[in-house]
Amino acid sequence: MKIELVPLLQLQRNLYTIPRGQERFRTYLETIINTDGSDLEVPPLAVMNPMGKDHIAGILDALLAIEADAVAARAISEVIDQFEDVSGQFKMGLVVVDDQMGGWTNRYTSEFSFRFETQQSLKRGWLSSVLWTSEVPSTQKVREAVLTTLYRTVYIQQNGFAHTLEKMLEQEGYAMAMAGCTQIDLGANDIAYTREIIAPHLSSQDYPTILVCLFGDRAAHTLGYKPLGLSDRAGLLLVLHCSQSQNQAS
């Protein structure tokens, strides 16, 4: 697999120098859509909030200050040799997604899409590494975003797209553990409890059920889905814990 890092952060920051209004939105469309209007020229930017408020510019300034694009390029260079036998050639870009003050972005549904609904993006030959406005920018966050995206893509190239909760958990457990993601410790009791709650749903392809199993009852209440008694991001935290434990044991 070959990956080309395309620096996109300054491009995003430049858009926010234009006052909010039609001129900014028109410039945004001209930036992301190709000249004949038939497709996206820069797919990762399709998920940014072009009419976002000043807090997004602040996040981008912080990322530019730590040279996040260079951090991303180094992260790719450190692991790319592992993927010589994996098919695919992709461009990758960092994109800031507004889950804090953007009315059109729900963190849970958006994150689900970034993790499991990447078919069109991969067909276009692009990978999006997402950074969220609700999270403090850091080198570690950039590395996790880039490496998780890479390992997720490797998993999909080798195993195909996940359609059941079980396969989605396998995919994300692999991607997050290989990327060295950090996590909040669930504790032994919550680990056992989460396993018990999720187990009957492993073969499910029902979107609301899967989303709640992955993200917990907070997501359920936000979206009007049936809660299952799960803590925030319980399924993802569980599978990261299990994958990390397996890696340490092997």
C-alpha positions as CSV (number, residue, x, y, z in Angstrom):
1,M,0.0,0.0,0.0
2,K,1.2,3.5,-0.8
3,I,0.2,6.6,1.0
4,E,0.7,10.3,0.0
5,L,0.1,12.8,2.7
6,V,-1.6,15.9,1.3
7,P,-1.3,19.0,3.6
8,L,-4.8,20.4,4.0
9,L,-4.7,22.3,7.3
10,Q,-3.5,25.6,5.9
11,L,-6.1,25.3,3.1
12,Q,-8.8,24.9,5.8
13,R,-7.4,27.8,7.8
14,N,-7.4,30.0,4.7
15,L,-11.1,29.4,4.2
16,Y,-11.8,30.8,7.7
17,T,-10.1,34.1,6.9
18,I,-13.0,34.8,4.6
19,P,-15.9,36.4,6.5
20,R,-18.8,34.0,7.1
21,G,-21.3,34.3,4.2
22,Q,-21.8,33.4,0.6
23,E,-18.2,34.3,-0.5
24,R,-16.7,31.8,2.0
25,F,-19.2,29.1,1.0
26,R,-18.6,29.7,-2.7
27,T,-14.8,29.5,-2.2
28,Y,-15.3,26.3,-0.2
29,L,-17.3,24.6,-3.0
30,E,-14.7,25.7,-5.6
31,T,-12.0,24.2,-3.4
32,I,-13.6,20.7,-2.9
33,I,-15.3,20.2,-6.3
34,N,-13.4,19.5,-9.5
35,T,-13.6,21.8,-12.4
36,D,-16.4,20.1,-14.4
37,G,-18.5,19.7,-11.2
38,S,-18.7,15.9,-11.6
39,D,-16.9,14.8,-8.4
40,L,-15.1,15.9,-5.3
41,E,-11.5,17.1,-5.9
42,V,-10.6,17.0,-2.2
43,P,-13.0,14.5,-0.5
44,P,-11.7,14.9,3.1
45,L,-12.9,18.6,3.2
46,A,-16.5,17.6,2.4
47,V,-16.9,16.9,6.1
48,M,-15.6,20.2,7.5
49,N,-18.0,23.0,8.5
50,P,-17.4,25.7,5.9
51,M,-19.6,28.2,7.8
52,G,-18.0,27.4,11.2
53,K,-17.4,29.9,13.9
54,D,-14.1,31.3,15.2
55,H,-13.3,28.3,17.5
56,I,-12.5,26.2,14.4
57,A,-9.9,28.8,13.3
58,G,-8.4,28.5,16.8
59,I,-8.1,24.8,16.5
60,L,-6.5,25.0,13.1
61,D,-4.0,27.6,14.4
62,A,-3.1,25.2,17.2
63,L,-2.6,22.4,14.8
64,L,-0.5,24.5,12.5
65,A,1.6,25.6,15.5
66,I,2.5,22.0,16.2
67,E,3.1,21.3,12.5
68,A,0.4,18.6,12.5
69,D,0.8,17.9,8.8
70,A,4.5,17.1,9.4
71,V,3.6,15.0,12.4
72,A,1.2,13.0,10.2
73,A,3.8,12.5,7.5
74,R,6.3,11.2,10.1
75,A,3.7,8.8,11.5
76,I,3.0,7.4,8.0
77,S,6.8,7.0,7.3
78,E,7.3,5.1,10.5
79,V,4.8,2.3,9.6
80,I,4.4,2.3,5.8
81,D,7.0,-0.5,5.3
82,Q,4.6,-2.8,7.1
83,F,2.1,-2.5,4.3
84,E,4.3,-3.5,1.3
85,D,2.1,-6.5,0.6
86,V,-1.2,-4.7,1.0
87,S,-3.0,-3.4,-2.1
88,G,-4.0,0.2,-2.6
89,Q,-2.7,3.6,-3.4
90,F,-4.2,6.5,-1.5
91,K,-3.9,10.2,-0.7
92,M,-4.5,11.2,3.0
93,G,-5.4,14.5,4.5
94,L,-6.1,15.8,8.0
95,V,-9.5,17.4,8.4
96,V,-11.0,19.3,11.4
97,V,-14.7,18.3,12.0
98,D,-16.9,20.5,14.2
99,D,-18.7,18.4,16.7
100,Q,-18.7,21.2,19.2
101,M,-20.7,24.0,17.7
102,G,-21.7,22.7,14.3
103,G,-25.4,22.1,14.0
104,W,-25.1,19.7,11.1
105,T,-22.5,17.4,12.8
106,N,-23.6,14.7,15.2
107,R,-20.4,13.2,16.7
108,Y,-21.8,9.6,17.0
109,T,-23.3,9.3,13.5
110,S,-20.4,11.1,11.9
111,E,-17.8,8.9,13.7
112,F,-19.7,5.8,12.7
113,S,-19.5,6.9,9.1
114,F,-15.8,7.7,9.3
115,R,-15.1,4.3,10.7
116,F,-17.5,2.0,8.7
117,E,-18.8,3.9,5.7
118,T,-15.7,4.7,3.7
119,Q,-16.5,2.8,0.5
120,Q,-16.8,6.0,-1.7
121,S,-13.8,7.6,-0.2
122,L,-11.6,4.5,-0.9
123,K,-12.9,4.3,-4.4
124,R,-11.7,7.9,-4.9
125,G,-8.3,7.0,-3.5
126,W,-8.6,9.3,-0.4
127,L,-8.3,8.7,3.3
128,S,-9.5,11.2,5.9
129,S,-7.9,11.5,9.3
130,V,-10.4,13.3,11.5
131,L,-9.6,15.7,14.3
132,W,-12.5,17.0,16.4
133,T,-13.1,20.5,17.6
134,S,-14.2,19.1,21.0
135,E,-10.7,17.7,21.6
136,V,-7.6,19.6,22.6
137,P,-5.1,19.5,19.6
138,S,-1.9,17.5,20.3
139,T,0.8,15.5,18.6
140,Q,-0.7,12.3,20.1
141,K,-4.1,13.1,18.8
142,V,-2.7,13.6,15.3
143,R,-0.7,10.4,15.4
144,E,-3.7,8.4,16.6
145,A,-6.0,9.8,13.9
146,V,-3.5,9.1,11.2
147,L,-2.4,5.6,12.3
148,T,-5.9,4.5,13.2
149,T,-7.0,5.5,9.6
150,L,-4.1,3.6,8.1
151,Y,-4.6,0.4,10.1
152,R,-8.3,0.5,9.5
153,T,-7.7,0.8,5.8
154,V,-5.3,-2.2,5.9
155,Y,-7.9,-4.2,7.7
156,I,-10.6,-3.4,5.1
157,Q,-8.2,-4.1,2.2
158,Q,-7.5,-7.5,3.7
159,N,-10.9,-8.5,5.1
160,G,-13.5,-6.4,3.3
161,F,-16.1,-4.1,4.9
162,A,-17.7,-4.9,8.2
163,H,-21.4,-5.4,8.2
164,T,-22.2,-6.8,11.7
165,L,-21.4,-5.5,15.1
166,E,-18.9,-8.3,15.7
167,K,-16.9,-7.5,12.5
168,M,-17.0,-3.8,13.3
169,L,-15.6,-4.4,16.7
170,E,-12.9,-6.6,15.3
171,Q,-12.0,-3.9,12.8
172,E,-11.8,-1.1,15.3
173,G,-10.1,-3.2,17.9
174,Y,-7.3,-4.0,15.5
175,A,-7.0,-0.4,14.2
176,M,-7.0,1.3,17.5
177,A,-4.6,-1.2,19.2
178,M,-2.1,-1.1,16.4
179,A,-2.2,2.7,16.3
180,G,-1.4,2.8,20.0
181,C,-4.5,4.5,21.1
182,T,-4.9,5.4,24.7
183,Q,-8.2,4.8,26.6
184,I,-10.1,5.3,29.8
185,D,-9.9,2.2,31.9
186,L,-13.3,0.6,32.1
187,G,-12.5,-1.4,35.2
188,A,-12.9,-5.2,35.5
189,N,-16.6,-5.0,36.5
190,D,-17.5,-2.7,33.6
191,I,-15.6,-4.9,31.2
192,A,-17.5,-8.0,32.2
193,Y,-20.8,-6.1,32.2
194,T,-20.2,-4.6,28.8
195,R,-19.4,-8.0,27.3
196,E,-22.6,-9.4,28.7
197,I,-24.8,-6.6,27.3
198,I,-23.1,-6.6,23.9
199,A,-22.9,-10.4,23.4
200,P,-26.5,-11.0,22.2
201,H,-26.1,-8.3,19.5
202,L,-22.8,-9.4,17.9
203,S,-24.5,-10.7,14.7
204,S,-26.8,-7.6,14.4
205,Q,-26.8,-5.4,11.3
206,D,-29.3,-3.0,12.9
207,Y,-27.9,0.5,12.8
208,P,-29.4,1.8,16.0
209,T,-28.4,-1.3,17.9
210,I,-24.9,-1.3,16.6
211,L,-24.4,2.4,17.2
212,V,-25.6,2.2,20.9
213,C,-23.4,-0.9,21.5
214,L,-20.4,1.0,20.2
215,F,-21.0,4.5,21.7
216,G,-23.2,3.8,24.7
217,D,-26.4,5.2,26.2
218,R,-25.3,8.8,25.7
219,A,-25.5,8.3,21.9
220,A,-28.9,6.5,22.4
221,H,-30.4,9.5,24.2
222,T,-29.0,11.9,21.7
223,L,-30.5,10.1,18.7
224,G,-33.7,8.7,20.3
225,Y,-32.6,5.1,20.2
226,K,-33.3,2.5,22.8
227,P,-30.6,2.6,25.5
228,L,-28.9,-0.6,26.6
229,G,-27.4,0.4,29.9
230,L,-23.9,1.0,28.5
231,S,-21.4,3.7,29.6
232,D,-20.0,6.2,27.1
233,R,-18.2,4.5,24.2
234,A,-18.4,1.2,26.0
235,G,-18.1,-1.1,23.0
236,L,-15.1,0.7,21.6
237,L,-13.4,0.9,24.9
238,L,-14.0,-2.8,25.5
239,V,-12.6,-3.9,22.2
240,L,-9.6,-1.7,22.5
241,H,-8.9,-3.2,26.0
242,C,-9.3,-6.7,24.6
243,S,-7.1,-6.1,21.5
244,Q,-4.3,-4.4,23.6
245,S,-4.4,-7.4,26.1
246,Q,-4.1,-9.8,23.2
247,N,-1.1,-7.9,21.7
248,Q,0.6,-7.8,25.1
249,A,0.1,-11.6,25.6
250,S,1.4,-12.5,22.1
